[in-house]
């Protein structure tokens, strides 16, 4: 069997329209779920990008691979799923937001498709806009419409390159592992204008906060809250709308790759896994982003579609920890 891993960054476990989330518009992931086991209780090893991704790549706890933070380095001798499948004569593709800390270290994969390669395909005008969206305070505390088209995001490049590599493997009769890792819906929360404007912000209900007499949160919570303390309710809803716009955007990119499997006639020969490295607080406990051991940060989505046992008429559910 081929293996396709579709991975999103920052994707909350409940940001799926199939779960009744009225803000989420995810027709392609809903379609995948119809052919998948859906794990309702899947939790990341760490609510931080790099540690979580190294755990998924190696099958090891954070203390086992050594990447404790986004700045940490793995222990020497890192062994990944790609190393294991290399011995089985698989092609091993990896592209997008892999978050390797040392690209010179042997990770078992073929040469990576990186963000730098995407930037080479974009105009100076598009890059200036992206760099503004992705800069500091703008990226972490705002959300809004972008003039960029769907084709001018890194995710579109990742999907297109994933399809190209899969087509190459199929043309040569080769089995493959494609780890297709999208940065979306990670901040900046600036989806294309038409997607952003499709979200009715008047329907956004802010999360209920702990009562005033509740025990004070950990001091680290209090420090993190200061980053967003200046936001008005309108601005908070703009950030939330931006997040769900990015969810819709990356759903389309996942759909591009899934459609390619059907077009190439290999859907019944390919195991598809979709997941995320962590979630986003989305104003729960008056916080955005992650980094804390709260439900919204550590609870992640997981779909596993194996053609040997899925039924097109049934959405299976299991629990996993």
N, C-alpha and C positions, 0 to 999 in steps of 0.2 A: 504493500500500500504506500501511496504517497502521503506526505504529511504537510498540511498547510496550517500554520499558526498565524492567526490574525490577532494582533495585540494593539489595544488602545492605551493611551496614557491619561490618567486622571478621570477615568470613566466610572462614575458611581454605579453601584450594583443595581440601583433601582431606576436608572436612566434608560428605560426601555418602554416603548409604548405598549408592548404585550403585557406589561405588568400594571397597566391602567394609569401610567404616569401621563397626564394630559399635556405636559410640556415637552415630552420626548416624542420625536418623530423618527422612528427607526424601522422602516418597512423591510429593509434588507436583513437586519439582524433578527427581526421577528420571523422572517422567512427561514433563516437558518435554524432558529429555535424549533420550528416545526419538525425538523429532521434531527433534533439533538436531544441528548440528556442535558437538562438544565440543572445546575447545582445551585441550590438556594442558600446554602450556608458555606460558602467558600471564602477563606480569609487569607490575605497576603501575609508573607513572612515579615514584611516591613512596610510601613506606609511612607516609604521613600523610594524614589525611582531606581537608583542604581543597585541598592541592596536587594530589592524585590526582583529585579531582572536577573541578577546573578543567581539568585535562588532558583528561579524558573529554568535558567540555562543549565544549571549544574545538578538540580535536584537536592540541594543541600541547604541546611539552615544557614542563617547569616554568619553565625560564629564558625561555621564549617568552611565557608569560602572566603571570609575575611573582609568583605566590603560592607562596612558598618554605616557609612555615610556616602553622600554623593561625591565626596572627595577621596574616599578610601580606595585602596588598591587591593586586588585579590591576592591570596596566598599563591606562591609559585606552584606550578603543576596543575592549574585549573583544568578540570575535565568536564566537557559539556556533552549535551545530546548530539551535537555535531560530530564530536570525536567518536561517539559510539556508532553513529550511522555511517561514518566514513568507512569503517571496517566492513559494512554491508554494501558498499559500492553505491551509496546514495550521493546525488548532487546535494550541496548544502548551501543554500542561499540565505543571506541575512541582510536586511536593509531597513532603513528608517531609524527610529530612535532606539538603538540597541543599548546605549549607555555603557559601552565598554570603557573601562578606566585606563586600559593600556592596549592600544590598537596594534602594538608590535608583538604582544603576547599571542601565542598560539591559542586561538579559541575554537579551532576545529572547522571553521567555516571557510568558504571561498572568499575572495576579496569583497569587501563591504561596499554597498551603495550608500553614500553619506550625504549629509545636508549640504556640504560644500559642492557636491556635484549638482544638486538641485539649484543652488544659487547661480551656478554657471549658465543655467538655462533661462534665468529670469532677467528682465530689463532692469536698468538702474532705477526707474520710477517705481517698479514693484518692490524692489529691495529696500528702497528708502521708506516706503510705506510699512513694509514688514518690520524693519528695524525700529520704527517709531512705535508700532504696536507692541513689540517684544521688549521694549526698554523699561527696566525698573518699575517705577510706580505705575506707569500706564499698564504694564502687563499684569501686575498683581492686584490692582485696586479698581480697575475700570473694565467696562464692557461696552460694545457698541457695534455699529455696522462698518464693514470694510468695503472700499471700492474694488478690492481684488476679486477676480472671478474664481470659480471653483477650480479652474485649471492653474491658478497661480498660488496654490498652497503646496507645501511640502508633501502633504498627504496624497495629492494627485500624482506627483512624481513617484512616490513610493508605490502606489497602486500600479501605475503604468510600468515601472521597472520590474515589479513582481510578476506581472503578466508576461513581460518580455522574457524573463528568465524561465518561467514555467513553460512557455511556448518552445523555448530552445531545448529544454529537457525532453518534452514530449516528442519533438521532431526527431530526437536521437534515440527515442525509446528508453530513456533513463528514468529511474525513480528519483524522487527529490524530497527534500525537506526545505520548505520555504518559510522562514521566520519573518513575516511581514509586519513590521512594527510602526504604527502610526503615532506621531506626536499628538495629534488631535484626540480628545478635546482639551488638552492641556492649555493653560493660558499662553498667549493672549486670547481673551474671549471676544474675538472680532471676526465673526463669520461673514460671508458675503452679504451685502445689503439686503437682497431679496429674502434670504433665510432669516436674518435678524428681524426684519419687519413682519415676517409671518407669525411671530410669537406675540400673542396678546398679553402685554405686561400687566394689564388690569386684572388678569386671572391668577397672577402669581400670589400664592399665599406664603408669607414668610414663616419659617419654622417657629413653633412655640418654644420660648426660652424658659429656663429654670426659674421658679418663683424667687422673689427677692429674698425670702428667708432661707433659701437653699444654702447648703455649705459652700463657702468660697472655693472656686476652682484652684487648681495648682497654680503657683506663681508664674510658671511658664505660659499657662493659658492667658493669664492677665497681660503678660508682656506681648504675646502674639496679637491679642485683641486690639492693641493700640494702633496697629497698622491700618485697621479699617474703622476706627472709632469716629472718624470725621464723616463717614458716608451717611447720606440721608436715605430714607426708605426708597425713594425713587432711584437713587444711584445703586442701592443694593439690588433692586429688581433689574436694573440694566445689566449688572454683572451676571445675575442668574439667567437672564434671557440670552446673554452672550454665550454662556456655557452650553445651554441647550441648543443654541444655533450651531455650535461646534460639534455637538453630538449628532445632529442631523447631517452635518457636512461629512463627518467620518463614516457615518452609516453608508453614505453614497460611495465612498472609496472602498469600503468592505464589499459592497455590492458589485463593484467593477471586477474585483478578483473572483468572487463567487460566480459571476456570470461567465467569466473566462473558463472556469472549470467545466461548465455546461457546454460552452461553445466548442471546447476541445474534446469533449466526450470522455472526460476523466473523472467526472463527479463520483461515479460509483467505484472508483479506484483510489479515492483520496479521503483520508481522515482530516476533518477540519476542526480546529480548536480556536475558540475566541475567548479572550480574557483581557484583564487590565492589571497594571502593576499596583494600583491603589485607587481610592476614590477621592472625593472632594467634600469638605464640610458643608458647602452651600448654605452658609450662615447658621448652621446648627452651632449652638454655644457661642454665637456671634463671631464665627470664624469662617474663613475661606481657606483653601488649599488643604494640606494634609499634615504630616509629621507627628500626629498624635495617635494614641491607641484608643480612639473612639470609633464607634460603629461605621460612620460615614467614611472614615479614612481607611479602615482595614477590611471592610466587607467589599468583596469584588465580584463581578459577574464571571461566570464560566459556562460556556456551552461546548459540548463535545459531540461531534457528529461523525459516527462511524457507519458507513453504508452497509456493513454487515448486519446491523441490528436496528437501524432507524426505520420508522414508519412515517409516511407522509401525512398520515391522519392523526398522529398522536404527538403531543409534546410531553416528553418524559420529565420527571422531576426526581432528583436525588438530593441527599445532603452530603456535604463534604467539609472537612476542616483542614 
